[in-house]
Amino acid sequence: MGHTEADLAQALHTGPFHLALRAALAVRGLPLQRVQHHLAHRGIKVGVTSLSYWQQGARRPQRPESLRAVRALEEVLELPGNSLLRLLGGDHGRREAERPQSRSYRSLLDASGTVERLLAELEAPADGGLHTVGHHERIRIGAGQELLGRDSQQVVRAHRDGVDRYVAIHHGDPGCDPSRVRVSALENCRTGRVRRHRESGLVVAELLFDARLRAGETYFFGYGFEDGTGGPSTEYVRGFTYAGGQYLLQVRFDDGALPVRCRRFAQATTGAPRGARTDLTLSGRHRTVHLVEQGIRPGILGIDWDWD
């Protein structure tokens, strides 16, 4: 089914970005190779593969050079100025599109592949035989805007017999030195094998339970990661592969480094638009913000913040 000008106008109005770009390409009848040629004439180099990923929604342009390419695409495709850039900005327009992210889409993809390899080394199945009933996660941000560490209290339910461990994953901010990240078994567990990957800032740790669980049994345990080795932190993100129970995320800031704005967000997948945005207000003498999700669905939840 072909796209019409009316379809294009609607897509530019409602988004998301990749559907609007796809509609514009179809209505203008331009193959990606021709689009690349037009961009090159404007001094902008972008690969056909990247353009293809953008229109499929597999990646989102975020870097400054990518945003310049999107601005040029609006000219090449004869679209109103900022009509595509606006769709990259979610609720906050172009300013949000240009906001630097803690981790690029590519780095998250690379980290995902590394996690799979590290889990394979630990012979850990994807779901670990456990469902999360409840998870309370506390994040601490230091005076240097760095991620100092995080603690978790978690209740899980076994869905098969013999489960005796949980594998926790820590993904540090850019600049993180995994060799200096410490794993702490805080309640009802002890630390087993730990794997680290410097390039992606990953630490994967076994937490061994005090007993083997039978199917249907629940277990409560606590653990933490002490970091403080990365650069300025601007967000904390938690991905969920499976549906689960309640999730509470709390971020605490040092009095000497308070953000000017905090927001919660949700994403369907890595690289997808951030939606469900809500401004959060720092509260209490401990300067915290939090989000609560009663019933976790597969996807991504997080809180991000601006320092200035």
Secondary structure, DSSP 4 states (H G I P E B T S, - for coil): ----HHHHHHHHHH--HHHHHHHHHHHHT--HHHHHHHHHHTT----HHHHHHHHHTS----SHHHHHHHHHHHHHTT--TTHHHHHHTGGGHHHHHTSPPSS-HHHHHHHHHHHHHHHHHTT--SSTTEEEEEEEEEEEE-TTS-EEEEEEEEEEEESSTTEEEEEEEEEPPTT--GGGPEEEEEESEEEEEEEEETTTTEEEEEEEEEEEEPTT-EEEEEEEEE---SS---EEEEEESS-BSEEEEEEEE-TTS--SEEEEEEESSTTSPPEEEEEE--BTTTTEEEEEESSB-SEEEEEEEE--
